[in-house]
Amino acid sequence: MKKGFTLIELLVVIGIFGIILLIVVPSTIRILNSSIENTMKIQEKEVEDAAKLFLEDYCKTPLDSNKVCPLSKTMIDGIAYFNGELSLDTLVDNEYINDVSIRNNECIGKIIISNNEAEAYLKCGEAYTTEGY
């Protein structure tokens, strides 16, 4: 009697591995994409918070000669509303965030400050990231 596998046994084992791969690979890719998306949301929130801190420090407090607010200011009923675009490089230069990389090169590297000083958001959604994405 010869030792070894028959062709049928080998094909069955290859088929089993194929079925396992069909089950495991898509779920692994789905988990990876989900984790990247969650990371992007967290990093987007980090940039948003940094923009709010910059706004508090440079635009809402009494300004000294070293602090220049890059945003336009409108007063309505004694409340200051700021509008305009804030560069991500400004946040990096002033050490509000670490180095920024942009996932989508079509996006401009700016944060839009809307009519309410509490609403800072990124122009391209999840395209801006910090620390390597």
N, C-alpha and C positions, 0 to 999 in steps of 0.2 A: 504494500500500500504506500502511495506517494504522499509526502507531506506537502501542505500548501493549501491555497484557496482555489476553489473552482471559479469559473467565470461568473456563474450565477451569484455566488456568495459575494464576490467583489462588486458586482453591479448593485446588489441589494444594499451593501454598506455605503457605496457612493450615493445611491438614492436617498438613504436615511440622512447622510450628511447634507445633501441638497435641501431636503425638507427642513432640517434644523436651521440652515442658513436662511431660507426663505422666511422663517419665523423670527429669527434673532436680528438680522441686519436691519429690516425696516423699523423695528421698535428701537433699536440702538440709535439709528439716525434721527428718529422722532424725539428721543430723549435729548440727544445732542443739540438739535435745533431749538428745543424748548429751553434748554439751559442757556444757550447763547442769547435767545430772546429775553429771558429774565435778566441776564447780565446787562444787556443793553438798556433795559428799563431802569435798572438800578443806577447805571452810569449816567443815563439821561437825567435822573432825579438828582444825582450828585452835581451835574453841571447847572441844573436849574437852581439848586440851593446855593451854589457858589455865586450865581448871577444875583440872587436875592441879597446875599451878604454884601456883594460889591455895591449894589444899589443902596443898601442901608449905610454903608461906610462912606461912599463917595457922593451920594445925591441927597439923602434925607437928613443927614446930620449937618450942623452948621459947618460950612466949608472953610477950610484953612487954605493957605496959599499953595500947599502941596497937593491938594485933592481937587481934581477937575472932573465934574460930572459930564460924561459924553452924551447924555440924553437930553432931549428937549423937555421942558417943564411947563405944565399948565396948572394954574390955580383955579379950582372950582369950589366955592363955598369954604374957603380956607384950607382945603385939602390939596396937597400937591400930587399931581398925576404925571408920570413920566412916560415918554414914548421914544421909540427909536431902536437902533440896533447896537448891540454890544459885541465886540469882537471876542472870540474865544482866546485869542492871543493876549488880550488885555487881562483876562482872568489868570492865564498862565504866568504872565509877567509880574502880576501882583500877588502871586502865590496863593490864589484861591483854589486852584486845582493843579494837578500835576500835568505833565505833557499830554497833549490831546492828539489823537489820531482820528482821521475821518474815514469811516467805512465806505461811504459813497462819495466819490470825487466830484460828482455833479453838485453837491451841496455847497453852499457858501458857509464859511466858518463864522457864523454870527448867531447871536441869541436875540430874539425879538422881545422887547419889553412892551407889554400892551398898556392900555389906558390905566389899569390898576397896578400900583407898584408891587403888589403881591403876586402878579402873574407873569412869570418869566418862562418862556418856552422856546424850544429849539425849532428852527425853521424847517428842518428836514426830519422831524420825528426822531427815530432811533438811529439816525446816521452819525451823530456825533458821539464819540466815546472818549474815555480816558483810559490810559494804561493798557494799550496793546490790542484793542479790537479794531 
